[in-house]
Amino acid sequence: MSEAYIFLLAFDLLMLGVFMFGPVSRGEDAFFGVRVQREVYRGEGRRLLHRYWFWLVMIFVQVEAIGLIVSFYKGLTEVAGIAPRLLFVPCAMIFYIIFYRQAKRLEIVEEQQRFASSLKTRRLADYTDLALEIAVVMLTVAPILVLVYYYPQLPERIPMHWNWKGEADAWTPKSYFAVFSLAAMMIYMQALLLFIKRGVLGVKMTLPAEHTQEYLSLKEAALALTVRFMDWMRLLLCVLLGSLAANIAFSAVEHLRSLSRIVTVAAWGSGVLMFIAIGVAAYRFYRIDRRLKMEVGRVYVQTQRDVAHWYLGGLIYFNREDPAVFVEKLVGWGYTFNMGNKWVYLYLAIIIAVPLLLTFRLDRMGLWG
């Protein structure tokens, strides 16, 4: 069973959890993206949810079984073993939309509700931890300096993949692209996450007319939690990608090979901590939602005008008249793009284009090394 297969299995398990609990993460305030009565949510809504869970698990089992069976056939490429397992997320989305349409008929419309808006101005500097930023810079620069210094000593074939024990099991011809691609990806991820962090700080907040201050305080706490989570993920990505980048030199240069064991520990440790960070963040978001329910009575509020701009059961927000780039998710926790804002497509271009560029073998075109 390949490492890519195991990674995709872990990813699919994570997505299974997201799709299972997303529709109920905000209770009756956003059940499959629509607001319903509490009695309906606990009665007919619960029965609808159980049917959704049944079909979702069935999809997961079937997709994973197909991928597992295909992976055992001899003579197939690794892509053939992995490709069937990429079906889970689109299939899960289709079933989510099917059940959203069933939940839509249970929706209640509140025409007379009053709202308020926050005038709080957020500055990036107020959400910046100087010590963490220094650590990120050092962990980003250090592997690059190691690779630059040892580049002339690297052999003509260098290791580019390691098994779970940290032993090199794949090599590639030496080139600038091969040696520095992981370091470049690390810089790209840092810049991208900072770019997104800055955008998230500009998120709009619609507030209820009653218990406004309590609601705003807890929503700002959720935003601060999101930003802290992003910062810790940036730090862990530095450890993961930086250690793997430096391992190119550690594995190839004889007197540095003892350091390769440290890299293996760092890579595994950072990966485990990422999953722990996701779990801790989800739990804290859940706690904030519970406090909102207890103190305010609502977990999520929005104007009826905004309701009309959510599509596919709250998965997509599209509003050309809304200047916000990011909006709070209707389903699940965190924030999502306003697809009606033209600046969103700059974000998407950066997210998609750079990894494609880095994975394209520029060295084969004679542009690198």
Buried (B, 14 or more C-beta within 10 A) or exposed (E): EEEBBEEBBEBBEEBBEBBBBBBBBBBBBBBBBBBBBEEBBEEBBEEBBEEBBEBBEEBBEBBBEBBBEBBEEEEEEEEEBBBBBEBBBEBBBEBBBEBBEBBEEBBEEEEEBEBBEBEEEBEEEEBEBEEBBEBBEEBBBBBBEBBEEBBEEBEEEBBBEBEEEBEBEEBBEBBBBBBBBBBBBBBBBBEBBBBBBEBBBEBBBBBBEEBBEBBBEBBBBBBBBBBBBBBBBBBBBBBBBBBBBBBBBBBBBEEBEEBBEBBBEBBBBBBEBBEEBBEBBBEBBEBBBEBBBEEBEBBBBBBEEBBEBBBEBBBBBBBEEBEBBBBBBBBBBBBBBBBBBEEBEEBEEBEEEBBEEBEEBBBEEEEBB
